[in-house]
Amino acid sequence: MGTTAIWIVVAVVAVLVIAGVVLLGRKQRHNRLHSKAEQIREEVQERAAHVDRRAALADETAAKARAAKAEADAKAAEAARLQDRAAGLHSEASSTREELEAQRAHADSIDPKVKREDNASEDFTGEANPNAAPASGRAPA
């Protein structure tokens, strides 16, 4: 073979070696990028699981907040109902006291043994009490 043929063979071999190196470099780069992409996917999956747990915790906390609010609303309604009932009972007690006082006053007014405001009293026979001061304010003689 001639020198030209040797140079052609060397050139072809050199081109093939260069192409092989380039292809090998591309394959390594491709593998490296693929590994990095897989690593990123794993991190994303881990973080997504963490985010899902946080979202579940947020949902649970929101549910607890709604339950607490419902309980507070129920307690507020119960407190309002009890206040209304207490006000009604106070009103009823006051009214009953007034009725009792009126009955007591009536009993005092019909009881002959109870002194009246004019300081006159009668015993149960209807006779005037000789020890009572007369209405004029003078003592009996």
C-alpha positions in Angstrom: 0.0 0.0 0.0 1.1 3.4 -0.7 1.5 6.3 1.7 -1.6 7.9 0.5 -3.6 4.8 1.4 -1.9 4.7 4.8 -2.8 8.3 5.4 -6.3 7.6 4.4 -6.5 4.6 6.7 -5.0 6.7 9.5 -7.4 9.5 8.8 -10.4 7.1 8.8 -9.1 5.5 12.0 -8.6 8.9 13.5 -12.1 10.0 12.4 -13.5 6.7 13.9 -11.6 7.2 17.1 -12.8 10.8 17.3 -16.3 9.8 16.5 -16.1 7.0 19.2 -14.8 9.5 21.7 -17.5 12.0 20.9 -20.2 9.3 21.0 -18.8 8.0 24.3 -18.7 11.5 25.7 -22.3 12.0 24.6 -23.4 8.7 26.1 -21.7 9.6 29.4 -23.3 13.0 29.4 -26.6 11.4 28.6 -26.2 9.0 31.4 -25.1 11.7 33.8 -28.1 13.9 32.9 -30.4 10.9 33.2 -29.0 10.1 36.7 -29.4 13.8 37.7 -33.0 13.7 36.4 -33.7 10.6 38.4 -32.3 12.2 41.5 -34.4 15.3 41.0 -37.5 13.1 40.5 -36.7 11.2 43.8 -36.3 14.5 45.6 -39.6 15.8 44.1 -41.3 12.6 45.2 -40.0 13.0 48.7 -40.9 16.6 48.9 -44.3 15.8 47.4 -44.9 13.3 50.2 -43.8 15.9 52.7 -46.1 18.4 51.2 -49.0 15.9 51.2 -48.4 15.3 54.9 -48.4 19.0 55.5 -51.6 19.4 53.5 -53.2 16.6 55.5 -52.1 18.2 58.7 -53.5 21.5 57.5 -56.8 19.8 56.6 -56.9 18.2 60.0 -56.2 21.5 61.7 -58.9 23.2 59.7 -61.4 20.5 60.7 -60.4 20.9 64.3 -60.9 24.7 64.0 -64.3 24.2 62.4 -65.3 21.7 65.2 -64.0 24.2 67.9 -66.0 27.0 66.2 -69.1 24.9 66.1 -68.6 24.0 69.7 -68.1 27.7 70.6 -71.2 28.7 68.7 -73.2 26.0 70.4 -71.8 27.2 73.8 -72.6 30.8 72.9 -76.2 29.7 71.9 -76.5 27.8 75.2 -75.2 30.8 77.1 -77.7 33.1 75.4 -80.5 30.6 76.1 -79.5 30.3 79.8 -79.3 34.1 80.1 -82.8 34.4 78.6 -84.0 31.7 81.0 -82.3 33.5 84.0 -83.9 36.8 83.0 -87.3 35.1 82.8 -86.8 33.4 86.2 -85.7 36.8 87.7 -88.8 38.4 86.3 -91.0 35.6 87.6 -89.3 35.8 91.0 -89.8 39.5 91.2 -93.4 39.2 90.1 -94.0 36.5 92.7 -92.3 38.6 95.4 -94.7 41.4 94.5 -97.6 39.1 94.8 -96.4 37.7 98.1 -95.9 41.2 99.4 -99.4 42.1 98.3 -100.7 39.0 100.1 -98.7 39.9 103.2 -100.1 43.4 103.2 -103.6 42.1 102.7 -103.1 39.6 105.6 -101.8 42.5 107.8 -104.7 44.6 106.8 -107.3 42.0 107.9 -105.4 40.8 111.0 -106.8 42.6 114.1 -103.6 42.0 116.0 -101.4 43.9 113.6 -100.7 47.5 114.3 -101.9 49.8 111.6 -100.1 52.9 110.5 -102.5 55.0 112.5 -101.2 53.2 115.6 -104.7 51.9 116.3 -105.1 48.2 116.8 -108.0 46.0 117.6 -107.9 42.6 119.1 -109.7 39.7 117.5 -113.0 40.7 119.2 -113.1 43.9 117.3 -112.8 46.0 120.5 -110.3 48.9 120.6 -107.1 48.2 122.5 -107.0 50.4 125.6 -103.2 50.6 125.5 -103.1 51.9 122.0 -102.7 55.6 121.5 -105.7 57.3 120.0 -105.6 58.6 116.5 -105.4 62.2 117.9 -102.0 61.4 119.3 -103.0 61.8 123.0 -102.5 59.1 125.6 -105.6 57.5 127.1 -106.8 59.1 130.4 
